[in-house]
Amino acid sequence: MAYIKLCSECRSRSISASKEEWICPHCGTDLSDEPVFRQIKIKKNWWETEKSKNKKKKALA
């Protein structure tokens, strides 16, 4: 699971797998106390499914 927080200082989105210590990568503001804006579900072993999709595309070409 990944999480998105909105920076109250620069209004940029920041994505992280942790909800704990969180520093905005754009301006350096501490976002640890900011609420989570959105959760993103990440498929288990997503990199493996992407490799198999690419192999299928190459085989069809």
VMD Tcl script that builds the backbone (N, CA, C; Angstrom):
set m [mol new atoms 183]
animate dup $m
set s [atomselect $m all]
$s set {name element resname resid chain x y z} {
  {N N MET 1 A 0.842 -1.163 0.000}
  {CA C MET 1 A 0.000 0.000 0.000}
  {C C MET 1 A 0.895 1.236 0.000}
  {N N ALA 2 A 0.536 2.190 -0.798}
  {CA C ALA 2 A 1.239 3.474 -0.826}
  {C C ALA 2 A 0.240 4.556 -0.432}
  {N N TYR 3 A 0.757 5.663 0.042}
  {CA C TYR 3 A -0.088 6.739 0.531}
  {C C TYR 3 A 0.310 8.053 -0.122}
  {N N ILE 4 A -0.665 8.934 -0.272}
  {CA C ILE 4 A -0.414 10.265 -0.819}
  {C C ILE 4 A -0.799 11.286 0.244}
  {N N LYS 5 A 0.069 12.253 0.441}
  {CA C LYS 5 A -0.237 13.396 1.291}
  {C C LYS 5 A -0.035 14.655 0.465}
  {N N LEU 6 A -0.817 15.686 0.801}
  {CA C LEU 6 A -0.655 16.979 0.153}
  {C C LEU 6 A 0.125 17.890 1.086}
  {N N CYS 7 A 1.137 18.535 0.557}
  {CA C CYS 7 A 1.956 19.434 1.362}
  {C C CYS 7 A 1.189 20.732 1.605}
  {N N SER 8 A 1.082 21.125 2.859}
  {CA C SER 8 A 0.374 22.358 3.206}
  {C C SER 8 A 1.183 23.596 2.824}
  {N N GLU 9 A 2.477 23.428 2.614}
  {CA C GLU 9 A 3.348 24.561 2.298}
  {C C GLU 9 A 3.417 24.830 0.786}
  {N N CYS 10 A 3.774 23.815 0.002}
  {CA C CYS 10 A 3.962 24.018 -1.443}
  {C C CYS 10 A 2.826 23.437 -2.288}
  {N N ARG 11 A 1.878 22.761 -1.645}
  {CA C ARG 11 A 0.690 22.190 -2.307}
  {C C ARG 11 A 1.021 21.074 -3.301}
  {N N SER 12 A 2.184 20.465 -3.175}
  {CA C SER 12 A 2.569 19.351 -4.042}
  {C C SER 12 A 2.134 18.035 -3.418}
  {N N ARG 13 A 1.996 17.018 -4.254}
  {CA C ARG 13 A 1.677 15.681 -3.758}
  {C C ARG 13 A 2.964 14.943 -3.432}
  {N N SER 14 A 2.900 14.144 -2.394}
  {CA C SER 14 A 4.033 13.322 -1.981}
  {C C SER 14 A 3.518 11.905 -1.777}
  {N N ILE 15 A 4.239 10.921 -2.308}
  {CA C ILE 15 A 3.834 9.517 -2.227}
  {C C ILE 15 A 4.854 8.746 -1.410}
  {N N SER 16 A 4.345 7.882 -0.503}
  {CA C SER 16 A 5.238 7.089 0.347}
  {C C SER 16 A 4.559 5.780 0.730}
  {N N ALA 17 A 5.351 4.791 1.097}
  {CA C ALA 17 A 4.816 3.518 1.578}
  {C C ALA 17 A 4.629 3.549 3.091}
  {N N SER 18 A 5.082 4.595 3.736}
  {CA C SER 18 A 4.983 4.727 5.192}
  {C C SER 18 A 4.148 5.951 5.546}
  {N N LYS 19 A 3.388 5.856 6.635}
  {CA C LYS 19 A 2.617 7.007 7.100}
  {C C LYS 19 A 3.318 7.693 8.266}
  {N N GLU 20 A 4.464 7.197 8.679}
  {CA C GLU 20 A 5.169 7.732 9.851}
  {C C GLU 20 A 5.949 9.000 9.490}
  {N N GLU 21 A 7.243 9.013 9.725}
  {CA C GLU 21 A 8.072 10.181 9.425}
  {C C GLU 21 A 7.998 10.475 7.934}
  {N N TRP 22 A 7.588 11.710 7.601}
  {CA C TRP 22 A 7.310 12.021 6.199}
  {C C TRP 22 A 7.737 13.451 5.914}
  {N N ILE 23 A 8.705 13.613 5.055}
  {CA C ILE 23 A 9.201 14.926 4.658}
  {C C ILE 23 A 8.841 15.154 3.193}
  {N N CYS 24 A 8.310 16.326 2.889}
  {CA C CYS 24 A 7.955 16.655 1.508}
  {C C CYS 24 A 9.226 16.657 0.658}
  {N N PRO 25 A 9.248 15.879 -0.429}
  {CA C PRO 25 A 10.447 15.836 -1.270}
  {C C PRO 25 A 10.624 17.107 -2.105}
  {N N HIS 26 A 9.608 17.952 -2.161}
  {CA C HIS 26 A 9.667 19.150 -2.982}
  {C C HIS 26 A 10.195 20.368 -2.227}
  {N N CYS 27 A 9.746 20.526 -0.956}
  {CA C CYS 27 A 10.152 21.725 -0.216}
  {C C CYS 27 A 10.750 21.427 1.161}
  {N N GLY 28 A 10.698 20.155 1.611}
  {CA C GLY 28 A 11.318 19.788 2.876}
  {C C GLY 28 A 10.438 19.958 4.103}
  {N N THR 29 A 9.160 20.311 3.927}
  {CA C THR 29 A 8.244 20.472 5.058}
  {C C THR 29 A 7.937 19.118 5.684}
  {N N ASP 30 A 7.841 19.077 7.018}
  {CA C ASP 30 A 7.504 17.842 7.725}
  {C C ASP 30 A 6.003 17.583 7.569}
  {N N LEU 31 A 5.652 16.467 6.910}
  {CA C LEU 31 A 4.252 16.109 6.667}
  {C C LEU 31 A 3.765 15.006 7.596}
  {N N SER 32 A 4.538 14.671 8.605}
  {CA C SER 32 A 4.205 13.555 9.493}
  {C C SER 32 A 2.822 13.699 10.135}
  {N N ASP 33 A 2.425 14.909 10.488}
  {CA C ASP 33 A 1.139 15.129 11.149}
  {C C ASP 33 A -0.006 15.424 10.175}
  {N N GLU 34 A 0.299 15.553 8.893}
  {CA C GLU 34 A -0.744 15.811 7.896}
  {C C GLU 34 A -1.547 14.534 7.658}
  {N N PRO 35 A -2.843 14.662 7.392}
  {CA C PRO 35 A -3.652 13.463 7.128}
  {C C PRO 35 A -3.322 12.853 5.761}
  {N N VAL 36 A -3.546 11.569 5.639}
  {CA C VAL 36 A -3.358 10.882 4.351}
  {C C VAL 36 A -4.462 11.335 3.414}
  {N N PHE 37 A -4.082 11.784 2.237}
  {CA C PHE 37 A -5.047 12.254 1.252}
  {C C PHE 37 A -5.697 11.089 0.522}
  {N N ARG 38 A -4.883 10.079 0.185}
  {CA C ARG 38 A -5.386 8.953 -0.594}
  {C C ARG 38 A -4.493 7.739 -0.396}
  {N N GLN 39 A -5.098 6.539 -0.511}
  {CA C GLN 39 A -4.335 5.296 -0.457}
  {C C GLN 39 A -4.308 4.689 -1.850}
  {N N ILE 40 A -3.199 4.073 -2.178}
  {CA C ILE 40 A -3.049 3.421 -3.472}
  {C C ILE 40 A -2.725 1.959 -3.223}
  {N N LYS 41 A -3.531 1.060 -3.764}
  {CA C LYS 41 A -3.231 -0.361 -3.636}
  {C C LYS 41 A -2.229 -0.739 -4.713}
  {N N ILE 42 A -1.192 -1.421 -4.303}
  {CA C ILE 42 A -0.148 -1.862 -5.230}
  {C C ILE 42 A -0.238 -3.370 -5.334}
  {N N LYS 43 A -0.293 -3.869 -6.559}
  {CA C LYS 43 A -0.378 -5.311 -6.770}
  {C C LYS 43 A 0.905 -5.986 -6.312}
  {N N LYS 44 A 0.758 -7.131 -5.679}
  {CA C LYS 44 A 1.914 -7.898 -5.239}
  {C C LYS 44 A 2.703 -8.338 -6.465}
  {N N ASN 45 A 3.997 -8.153 -6.437}
  {CA C ASN 45 A 4.907 -8.519 -7.528}
  {C C ASN 45 A 4.482 -7.887 -8.855}
  {N N TRP 46 A 4.100 -6.610 -8.829}
  {CA C TRP 46 A 3.652 -5.928 -10.039}
  {C C TRP 46 A 4.721 -5.925 -11.126}
  {N N TRP 47 A 5.992 -5.957 -10.723}
  {CA C TRP 47 A 7.068 -5.938 -11.716}
  {C C TRP 47 A 7.095 -7.228 -12.526}
  {N N GLU 48 A 6.670 -8.339 -11.932}
  {CA C GLU 48 A 6.626 -9.598 -12.657}
  {C C GLU 48 A 5.519 -9.576 -13.712}
  {N N THR 49 A 4.360 -9.009 -13.380}
  {CA C THR 49 A 3.265 -8.951 -14.351}
  {C C THR 49 A 3.614 -8.019 -15.497}
  {N N GLU 50 A 4.355 -6.949 -15.234}
  {CA C GLU 50 A 4.776 -6.034 -16.296}
  {C C GLU 50 A 5.738 -6.727 -17.258}
  {N N LYS 51 A 6.638 -7.554 -16.724}
  {CA C LYS 51 A 7.572 -8.283 -17.589}
  {C C LYS 51 A 6.821 -9.237 -18.501}
  {N N SER 52 A 5.832 -9.942 -17.972}
  {CA C SER 52 A 5.084 -10.895 -18.793}
  {C C SER 52 A 4.249 -10.168 -19.840}
  {N N LYS 53 A 3.720 -8.985 -19.528}
  {CA C LYS 53 A 2.971 -8.200 -20.511}
  {C C LYS 53 A 3.878 -7.776 -21.651}
  {N N ASN 54 A 5.116 -7.353 -21.308}
  {CA C ASN 54 A 6.067 -6.930 -22.333}
  {C C ASN 54 A 6.472 -8.091 -23.234}
  {N N LYS 55 A 6.613 -9.280 -22.664}
  {CA C LYS 55 A 6.968 -10.453 -23.464}
  {C C LYS 55 A 5.857 -10.782 -24.448}
  {N N LYS 56 A 4.603 -10.676 -23.997}
  {CA C LYS 56 A 3.458 -10.944 -24.869}
  {C C LYS 56 A 3.405 -9.930 -26.014}
  {N N LYS 57 A 3.664 -8.664 -25.718}
  {CA C LYS 57 A 3.650 -7.623 -26.745}
  {C C LYS 57 A 4.722 -7.898 -27.793}
  {N N LYS 58 A 5.925 -8.313 -27.340}
  {CA C LYS 58 A 7.014 -8.590 -28.279}
  {C C LYS 58 A 6.687 -9.804 -29.140}
  {N N ALA 59 A 6.011 -10.786 -28.562}
  {CA C ALA 59 A 5.670 -11.993 -29.298}
  {C C ALA 59 A 4.633 -11.700 -30.376}
  {N N LEU 60 A 3.745 -10.755 -30.113}
  {CA C LEU 60 A 2.711 -10.406 -31.084}
  {C C LEU 60 A 3.224 -9.500 -32.187}
  {N N ALA 61 A 4.326 -8.822 -31.941}
  {CA C ALA 61 A 4.849 -7.861 -32.928}
  {C C ALA 61 A 5.513 -8.523 -34.096}
}
mol reanalyze $m
mol bondsrecalc $m
mol representation Tube
mol addrep $m
